Amino acid sequence: MIKFYGYARCSTSKKAEKWLKDHDVDYDFQDLVEQPPAKEDLVNWMTQHTDRGLRYFFNTSGQHYREQKLKDKLPAMTIDEAAELMSHDGKLIKRPLVVDGDKLTCGFKEDIYTQTWL
């Protein structure tokens, strides 16, 4: 079952959810802000998808990202450090984060969703 980590007040999460529903894709929703993914899961996903880089997983346009000046810290950050931050502050994660086994997407782009989730 696909796990959809989204945020109810996020327009991108809403668009992605609508796309999944329109394409009859079943998923389990988890509020990313109220209940962020576990650190262990984040470490596994970031390790499995190192080709995308840590920046791919961060909500780089978010207020929390900017407040913590993570743009400057990101180049020297380890996967473990990134996962620790994200597991305590779901607003740092690019949303929606959608995972199913080996497949993972952050954000919403229709062509990527078509390629990955259909």
C-alpha positions as CSV (number, residue, x, y, z in Angstrom):
1,M,0.0,0.0,0.0
2,I,1.3,3.5,-0.9
3,K,2.0,5.7,2.0
4,F,1.2,9.4,1.4
5,Y,2.8,11.9,3.8
6,G,1.0,15.2,3.1
7,Y,-0.3,18.3,4.8
8,A,-3.9,19.2,4.7
9,R,-3.2,22.9,4.3
10,C,-0.7,22.4,1.4
11,S,-2.0,23.0,-2.1
12,T,0.6,20.7,-3.6
13,S,-0.5,17.9,-1.3
14,K,-4.1,18.5,-2.3
15,K,-3.3,18.4,-6.0
16,A,-1.3,15.2,-5.6
17,E,-4.1,13.6,-3.6
18,K,-6.7,14.6,-6.2
19,W,-4.4,13.1,-8.9
20,L,-4.2,9.8,-7.0
21,K,-8.0,9.7,-6.5
22,D,-8.7,10.6,-10.1
23,H,-6.4,7.6,-11.2
24,D,-7.9,5.2,-8.7
25,V,-4.6,4.8,-6.8
26,D,-5.1,3.5,-3.3
27,Y,-3.0,5.1,-0.6
28,D,-2.8,5.6,3.2
29,F,-2.6,9.2,4.3
30,Q,-0.5,10.4,7.2
31,D,-0.2,14.1,8.2
32,L,3.4,15.0,7.8
33,V,3.3,17.8,10.3
34,E,1.3,16.1,13.1
35,Q,3.2,12.8,12.6
36,P,6.4,13.0,10.6
37,P,8.0,9.8,9.3
38,A,10.3,8.0,11.7
39,K,14.0,8.8,11.5
40,E,14.8,5.2,10.6
41,D,12.5,5.4,7.6
42,L,13.9,8.7,6.4
43,V,17.5,7.3,6.7
44,N,16.4,4.2,4.6
45,W,14.7,6.3,1.9
46,M,17.6,8.8,1.7
47,T,20.1,6.0,1.6
48,Q,18.1,4.1,-1.1
49,H,17.8,7.3,-3.2
50,T,21.2,8.9,-2.7
51,D,21.3,9.7,-6.4
52,R,18.7,12.4,-5.8
53,G,20.7,14.1,-3.1
54,L,19.5,15.4,0.3
55,R,18.1,18.6,-1.2
56,Y,15.4,16.6,-3.0
57,F,13.8,15.6,0.4
58,F,13.8,19.1,1.9
59,N,11.1,21.8,1.5
60,T,13.6,24.3,0.4
61,S,11.0,27.1,0.0
62,G,9.6,26.5,3.5
63,Q,9.8,29.0,6.3
64,H,11.4,26.4,8.7
65,Y,14.1,25.6,6.2
66,R,15.0,29.3,5.8
67,E,14.8,30.1,9.5
68,Q,17.3,27.3,10.3
69,K,19.6,28.5,7.4
70,L,19.7,24.9,6.1
71,K,20.8,26.1,2.6
72,D,24.2,26.8,4.1
73,K,24.3,23.7,6.2
74,L,23.0,21.2,3.6
75,P,26.2,20.6,1.7
76,A,28.0,19.3,4.8
77,M,25.0,17.5,6.3
78,T,24.9,13.7,6.7
79,I,21.9,11.6,5.9
80,D,21.6,10.9,9.7
81,E,21.6,14.6,10.5
82,A,19.0,15.3,7.8
83,A,16.7,12.5,9.0
84,E,17.0,13.6,12.6
85,L,15.9,17.1,11.7
86,M,13.0,16.0,9.5
87,S,11.7,13.4,11.9
88,H,11.2,16.1,14.4
89,D,9.8,18.8,12.0
90,G,7.6,17.5,9.2
91,K,7.5,21.0,7.6
92,L,11.1,20.5,6.6
93,I,10.1,17.7,4.3
94,K,9.2,18.4,0.7
95,R,5.5,17.5,0.3
96,P,3.9,15.3,-0.4
97,L,6.3,12.5,0.3
98,V,4.9,9.3,-1.3
99,V,6.5,5.9,-0.7
100,D,5.8,2.3,-1.7
101,G,8.6,-0.2,-1.3
102,D,11.4,0.9,-3.7
103,K,9.4,3.8,-5.2
104,L,9.5,7.3,-3.7
105,T,8.5,10.8,-4.9
106,C,8.7,14.2,-3.2
107,G,6.6,17.0,-4.4
108,F,4.1,16.7,-7.2
109,K,4.7,16.6,-10.9
110,E,2.1,14.9,-13.0
111,D,4.5,13.3,-15.4
112,I,6.5,11.8,-12.5
113,Y,3.4,10.6,-10.8
114,T,2.2,8.9,-14.1
115,Q,5.6,7.3,-14.5
116,T,5.9,6.2,-10.9
117,W,2.4,5.5,-9.5
118,L,0.5,4.1,-12.5
